[in-house]
Amino acid sequence: MFANGKWYDTATILPTESRAGARLEMDFITKDHIKNILQEAAAADSPKGTIEQKVGDFFASGMDTSAIEKAGLNPLKPYLQQIDSIRDISSLLQFAATQTTYGNNLLFGETVGADEKNSSKYILIFTQSGLGLPDRDYYFKTDAATQKVVKAYQSYIKKMFVLTGDDSASADRHMATVFNLEKQLAESHRTNVELRDPQSNYNKMAVSTLDKKMPVIGWSKLLIALNIKTDSLNISQPGYYVRLNSLLKAIPLEEWKTYLRFHLTDDFSSYLSNAFVLANFEYYEKTLDGQQEMKPRWEDVYHVIDVLMGEALGQIYVHKYFTEDAKRRITELVNNLQRAFEIRIGKLDWMSDSTKLKAKEKLNSFAKKVAFPDHWRDYSKVTIERNDYVGNVIACGKNEYNREVAKVGKPVDKTEWDMTPPTNNAYYNPWFNEIVFPAGILQYPMFDPASDDALNYGGIGVVIGHEFTHGFDDQGAQYDKEGNLKNWWGKEDYAKFKTLGQKIIAQYDGFVVLDSVHVNGRLTQGENTADFGGVAIAYDAFKMTKEGQDTTRIDGLTPDQRFFLSFAQTWRKKLKEEALRKQVNTDPHSPGNYRVMGPLMNFTPFYSAFGISEGDKMYKPDSARIKIW
């Protein structure tokens, strides 16, 4: 509040948003740039087959609301007719598999990624799926806030049936069928906390074994329908597929067809006429996030293009709005943070020298990706038409699916990115042992090449340190320098590390977000650990700079004070209550204020910078401060 009090007093959440804050202000800048790109591309007469033509025509097709309204339900009718013609479980699974090849995962959470115990090769992965509420716990909680979401979801299901031709009574019956079926599937789902265990999520099995264990699904036949050749795959959460196998046999076929009809319509709802779009908004944005008004149409279309052709759009974005000078400056910061972390590892008092050596080896093996990929994705096989929005979505979905499944069994391509260049975010990938910073996050107030070190190290520097630390949080620490799920720790060192992790869990469990809702320390453990490390590493790197070693005040503030103020100001955020509740239930990140206060309560240089002493609200005795990374 010291850093952001005036902002909190005056900031308001726009009716088209569920939040306000520094990161959203960054998004507004990016969106202005993207809007210009899309409008220019749509107006230009670019040669057929160029990324400019494809991006421009895709945008034009999404903005042609007259054609979309005129089409109504027509884009969906062929698929609804296919559902009507399903006569047995085999044809039901064939339909679901075909939709998966279009990018619509109706029953199967299918993806391709590095084999976690042989990270040099790709493997086919199946994850739990099949639900429409944010996670499995929503089906079983009875508190008022959860029940409000459940009722809104049930109303949404009913609305989708009415919009596809049901009368009200039939829609009610069909809604109950879908919800009850989902609830039975939800019983098999692991919780969000359980999903954080990489070891339990690794269940590599032979396809022949799966055929015997789950004969109703029939994995060999399913893989043929999915156009995938492999003799083994990873079933991340087997319980879901065991339950799906039994329910396919136990639940009447007509109920499954009703389930598919809803989920297909739900998947397409944001691409159809206004009645579908409005129903989608009422549940997903208004109920779940508290957003009061729909975003402008162009913004929704932009997000669709970003998901489906993001690197085509990204090429245009970085060419027009990102400079090589900014890339050089941020690369310098990344390298400085890496050096600071190595020194910090060497000084840890709870880790043995042998484990320190391996930790440094892992740290120095990190791949560092900044701003945009060295190699862009190929969209040459995608045909984009100016007058067919749904067709363009499906064409892109098929292209992405084919690109992904072609990797199965092949060597991993570590040049690929999982975020598009305009994205205002960053990530650590344990299988590639890499940290990635898209161009979208490399802007004020997080980063400014013209600003001084205190602001940049307190802003993007903490983010860089955060991503480095993810390689050593409760999940990342289980992967070696090659990205394999393999123990590299000394036994006593790992026990000490887990003990420190328990202290972080306990601290965050004690934070009360609203009424009786607490931060979930176990769900957020990894992100909180990375926040602890991020601040510490960024501060150490800052102290290695000329400004960090100086004592010159600016606006009455020391360099250290300005470092901590920059950190706090980048995390200023207001959330609608609905969005905050959903975040606490499902998001591994703590709310923004606790991402600042939690680490700093335990960081002695913060105490020194502001003269924090006993009796102050953020004070903890030195002996109680958690010192992990």
N, C-alpha and C positions, 0 to 999 in steps of 0.2 A: 504493500500500500504506500510505503514511502516512495518507491520508484514510480508507481502508476496511479496514485490517489486521484490526481486531477483528471486523468483520463477516465477512471472509473466513475467519477462524479458526472461526467458529461457524455460518455459514450452511450449510444443507443444501438440496439440490434435492428437492422433494417427488416421490414416485413418479408422480404424475399430471402432472408438468411436465418439460420438457427444460431448464429454466433456473431460476435464482433471481436476484433483483436488485431495484433500486429501481423499475424500470418494471413488473415483475410485481407488486410490492406495490401499486402504483397500480391495476393491473388487478383485483386482489382487491377493492379498495374499490368499483370500478365494477361488478364482477360481483355483489357483494352487493346493490347498488342495483337492478340489472337483474333479479336473481332475485325481489326483492320485487315489482317492477312486473309481471313475467310471472305470478307466482302469483296476485297480486291480480286481474289482468286475466282469467285463466282461471277464477277463482272468481266473478267478477262476472257479472251478467245484463245486459250492455250492449246497447243497441239495435242491431239488425242494420244493418250498413253502416258503423258507426263504427270508427275506428282501434282503439279499445279492444276491440271485439268481434273484429276481425280478428286483432289481435296475441294476444288471449287464446285464441281458438279455434285459431289456428295452433300456439301453445304446447301446448295441450291435446292436439291431434292428434299432435304429436311425442312427447308423454309417455305416450301410450296404447300402451304396449309390448305389451299383451295383444292388441290389435287388429292391431298391426303383425306380431307373431309369427304370428297366425292367418292373415293375408294371405300370408305367406311370399313366394314369387316372383310371385304373381298380378299385382301392379302393373306388373311388367316384361313379362309374357307377351305382351301385344298387340304390343309393339315387337320382341320376339324373333321372333315369328311373321312380322312384316313383313320382318325380315332374311332369314328362311328363304325368303320368297316372292320375293326379289330374283332377277331373271333376266338382267339385263344391266347395263352400266355406267351407263346412263341412270337406271334405277330405283335403283341404288346411290347415285348422287349426289342423287337426289330424296329418299331416306331421310335421308341426312346433312344435307341442307338443311332438311328438316322438323324434325329434331332441333335444328338450330341455332336455329330459331324458338322452340324450347322453352327455350333457354338452354344447350343441350349442344353444345359445339363439338367434334365427333368428328373432322373432317378439316380444318375451316376455322377459322383464328383470325380471326373476323370481329368488328369493332367500328366505332364511329362516333366521330369526333373532329374537332377543328378542322383545316382544311386548313393545313398548316404554312407554305405560301407565300401563303395568302390567309386569314388567321386569323379573319376575320369570318364565314366560312361553314363549315358542317359538310361533311365528306367521308366516304365509306365507306372503311374501311381493312381490309386483310387482312394478317395477320402469320403467321409460320411456326408450325406446330402439329404435332399428330399423335404426340407422344412420351409415354411414361409415366414415364421416369426424370427426375430433376430438370433435366438439360440434356443437350445432345448429347455432351459429353465423356465422360459415364459409359458410353457405348456403346463407347468406344475405349481407355480407360485400362485398364491391366493390374495396377495396384498392389493389394495385399491389401484395403485399406479400400474401394476402389471395387468390387472383385469381390464383397465381402460384400454390398454394396447390390444389385448386379446379381442375385446368386443369390436374395436375398430378394424382389426384384421378380419374377423368374421363378417363384418359389414362389407368389407372390400371383396371378399370371396363371393358373397351374394351378388354384389354389383357386377362382377365380371360375368357371372352366369346370366344375369338379366340382359347385359349388353350383348351377349352371344345368343339370345333368343328365348331364355326361360321366362315363364311367368313367375310371380313372386313366391308362390307356394313351392314350385319345383326348385327355385333357386335356394330357398331355405333348406330343403331336404338335401340338395347337392352340397351346400355349404357344410352341413353337419357331417356328411360323408367325408369330405376332404379333410375337415379339421380333425375328426376322430382317427382317420388313417394317419395323418401327420403325427398325432399324439402317440400313436403306437410306434411309429418310426423314431420319434423323439426319445422314447424310453431306452433305445439302444445307443443314443448319442453319448459320447464323452462330453464332460463339461469343458468350459473354456480353460479352466485351470489344468484339468487332465490333459488337454491337448498340448500343453507346454512341455510335455515329457518326450524328447526325441526318441528315446529308446523304445518306449511303448508304441510309438507311431511307426516303427520300422518292423514290418512283418512281410518279408520277401517270401513268396510262395510260388511253387510250380503251378502252371495252369492246370496240369493234370490232377494235382492235389485239390485245387479249387473246384474242378468239375465233380470230384467225389464228395467234397464237403457241402457244396451248394448246387445240387443237380438241377434245381428249378431255374436258376439263373443261367446255368450252362455256359461256363466261361469261354470255352473254345469257340462255340457258336457265336457268342457275344462279340468276341474279338474279331471274328470274320466280318460281322456287321459293322464294326467300328473301323474296319480296314487297317487293322494292326496285326503285325506278325511278331510274336514273342513267345518264349516258352516259360517266362516267369514275370512276376510283377509284384509291386509293393501294395498290400492292402493296409493302409495306414490305420484305419479303425475297423477291424474285422467284424466287430459286434453289429455294426449297421448292416453289413451285407448278409450276415447270418440271419438277422431279423427280416431283411428284405426278402431273402430266399423263402423264409417260412410264410411271410404275409402274402407273397405272390400266389402261394398255394391255398392259403386260408381265406383270403378276402375275395368275395365274388368279383368276377371280371368286370361287371358293369360299374362297380365302385372304383376300380382302378381306372377305367375309362373316364369316369367323372373327375378323378384326381388329375389325370393327364390333361383333360380339357381345361381345367382351371390353370394349371401351371404353365401350359403353353400360352394361354391368353395373358397371364401375368407377365411372362417373359417378353411378349410382344407389345404390351399395353402402352409403353411410352413412345412407340413408333406409329401408333394408329391414330384414329380420329380423336377430336378433342374430348369426347365423353370418356374415352379410355384414359387419356392423359390426365384428365382431372381426377378420376378415381384413383389412379396411381399416385398422384400428388397427395390426395387426402390421407392416404395411409402412410406412404413412405416418408414424405417430408413433413406434413402437418402433424400427424399423430406421433411418429417416432422421433422427430427432431424439433417440433414446435414451430416450424416455419409457417408464417401466416399467409404469404402470397407466393404464387408460382414465379419462378425466375423467367426472364425474357426468353422467348423461344430460341433465339440464336445461341444462348448459353447452353441450353440442353443439347442442341444439335452439336455444338462444339465438343461437349463431353463424350458424345457418342463417337465422333470422329477421333478424338484423342485415344479412346479405348481401342478402336478398330483399325485406325490408320495413323497411329500416334507418331511414328517415326517419319512418315511422309510430311505431316504437319510440322513436326519438330525440325526437320531440315530447313524448312522455310523460316521458321521462328528464329533459330540460332543464326542463320545467315543474315537476318535483318536486324536482330536486337541484341546479340551477344558478341562481345569483343574478345579478341585474343589476349588483350592486356588483362582483362578480368580473369581469364583462364590461367594466365601465368601467376597472377597474384594469389589466387585460391590454391593453386598447386604448391606454391611456396608455403602457405599456411598449413596445408595437409602434411607436408614434409617436416615442418617444424614441430607439429603436434606429435608426429610419429617419433621424432627424436626425444621429445619431452617424456613421452610414455615409456620409452625404453629406459631412460634414466630413472623414472619413477618406479618401474618394476625392480630395478636393481636395489632400491632403497627399502623395499617392503620388509617389514619386520616379522611377518607371519609366514613367509614363503621360503623354502630351502633353496640353496644355490642351484641344485640340479634342476628343480622345477622352474626357477627363474630363467635358466638357460633355454629351456624348451619354450617358455612363454615369449622370450625375446625372439627366438627362431620363428615362432608363429607370427608375431607382430611384424617382423621384417619380411615375411612372405606375403603380406597383404597386397592385393592388387588395388590400385587407386584409380578410380574413374571419375573424371571431372567434366561437367557441362553437357557433353553429348558423345555418342558412340564414335569410334574410329571407322566402323563399317555400318552402313544403314541397311535396314530390312528391305527385302525385295517385294514390291507390290505389283510386279509386272503381270502376274497371273490374275489380278483382280480387274474386272470390268465394272466401271462405275457409270451409271446412267443418270442423266439430269432429271428424269421424271419418275424415278422408282426408288423411294426412300427405303421401304422394307426390303426390296430386292438388293439394294446396296448393302444393307446390314447383313443379309444372309450371305452375299458374295464374300464380304470381308470375314465373316465368321467361318466359312468354309476354308478360305485361304489360310487363316490363322490355325485352324485345326489341322489342316494338311501339313503345314510347316512344322507344327509341334510333333505330330505322330511320326513324321519322317525321321525324327531324331532317335527313336527308340533303339537301344542297343549300340548306338554310334558314339564316338568320342564327344565329350562335352566341349562346346564352343564357349570359351570364357570371355569372348569379346561381346557377348550379348548383354543387353540391359533389360531390367524388369520395370523400369520407369521411363516415361517419355521425357524429352528435354524440357518442355515447359512446366513440368511438375514441381510444385513447391513442397519438396520433401527430400529425404535422403534415406539410404538403407545400408545394412550390412547383410551379406549373403554368406552363410556359414559354409555352404557346399563349394563355393568358389573362393572363399576366404577373401572377400573383397568389400571395399566401401565405395559407395556411389553417391555423387552429388550432382543432380541435374541442374541445368542452367536456371530453372525456375526458382530455386531457393537462393541463388547467388545474387541477391539484390537487397537494397535497403528495406528495413533496418537490420536485417540479418547480416548483410555484407555490402560494403561499399568500398571499391578500390581507392576512392579519394579520402576516405575517413582514416582516423588515426588507429593505432594498434589496440588501444583499450576497447574501442567500440567493436572492432572486427574480431578480436580474440574473445570478448565477452559475448558476441553474437554467434557468427558462424563457427568461431573457434570451438565453442562449447558443443555445437552440433557435430563437428568433426571428431572431437574427443569422445562424444557419445557413441558415434558409430564405431570407432576403434574399440571402445569398451564392450560393445556387443559381441565381439569375438571372445570376450572373457566374462560374459554374464552367465547366469545359471544354465542357459541353453548353449550359447556359443562356446563355453568352456569345455563342452563335451566333444567338440570337433578338433581334429588336429590341424596342422598347418596346410595339409593337402585338401582339407575339407571333408575328411572321413570321420564318421561317428566312432571315435576311438579314444580311449583314455590315454592321456600323456602326463598326468599328474602323479606326484608322489602321494602315497596314501594319506599321510598325516596332513600334507598341504591341502588336499581336497577336503578333508574333514574340517579344517580350519576355515576354508573358503565357504563351506556350507553353513557353518556356524554364524559367520558374518552375514550370510544371506538371510538367515532366520531373523537376525536383528533388524535388517531392512524390512522384512515382511511385517514384523511386529510394529515398527514405527509407522508404516503406512496404514496398517489395520486400524491404528488409533486416530487417523484423520477422519473427521465427520464432514461429509460433503453437504448434505441437507437432511433435515429432520433426523431420521434414524439410519440414514444411508451412509456407510463408511466406504472409504477406498478399499478395494480388495487387494491386500498385500501380496497374496500368492499370484494372482492374475497379473499384477503389475511389476512383479519382482525384477524381471529382465530389464524393463525400461527404466525402473528406478535405479538399478545398479548402474546402468549406462549413464544416467544423469549424474550420479555420484562421480563416476570416472570422468565424464565429460567436463565438469567444472574443474576438477583437480588438474587434469592434463592441460586444459586450455590455460589455466592460471600459470602453471609451470612454464608453458611455452611463452606466455606473455612476459613472464619475468626474465626470459632470455633475450627479450628485445631491448633496444635502447630506451624506449619510453617506459617499459616495465621496470627498468632499473632506476628511473628518474623519480624525482619527488615534486616536479613542477605541477602546480594546481591549475586547472582550467575551470572557470566559473566556480572557483572555491573548492573544487573537488580534486582529490589526489588521483593519480593514475589507477590505483587499486580500487578506489571507490567507483570510478567511472567504468572499470571492468565489470564490477558486480551490478551496477545500475544498468549497463547495456544488457547483461544476461537477463535481469528481471524484466526489462522493458520488451524484450523480444517474446516473452511469454505472457504478456497481458492478453487476457481473453475473458469475454462474457459469453455465457451459454444460456440458451433457453432451458428451462427446467427439464423438459422432455428429453432434450439432447444430452443433458448432463446425466440423467438417469440411465439412458441407453449406454453412454460412455462407461459409467461405473459397472454396468452389467456385462458389457461385451468387449471393451477396449483395453488392451494391455498397457495403455498409457494412462498415467494419473492425470487428473485435471491440472491445468497449467500452473495455478498458484502453488500447488504442492510439488510440482517439478522444480520450482525455485526454492521454496522454503525447506523442503525435505533435505536436499543435499547441503544447503548452506548452514542449517542448524548443526551440521556435523563437520564443517570446514573451518578450521582455526584461522586461516588468513582472512576470512570474512569477519571474524570476531575482532581481529586486529584492525582491519580497515575502518570499522565503524565504532570501535570501542564498546563492543557488546559485553555486558557484564551480568552477574547474577541479578535476577529480578526482571531482566528484559524478556519479552515474550518468546524470542527464539533461542534463548540461552539453554545450553546443556553443559553440565560439567565436563571437563576435558576427558575424564575417565569414561564417560558415557557416550562420547562421540564415536560414531561408527567410521572406521577407517578401513576401507576395502581396497580400492584401486587408487 
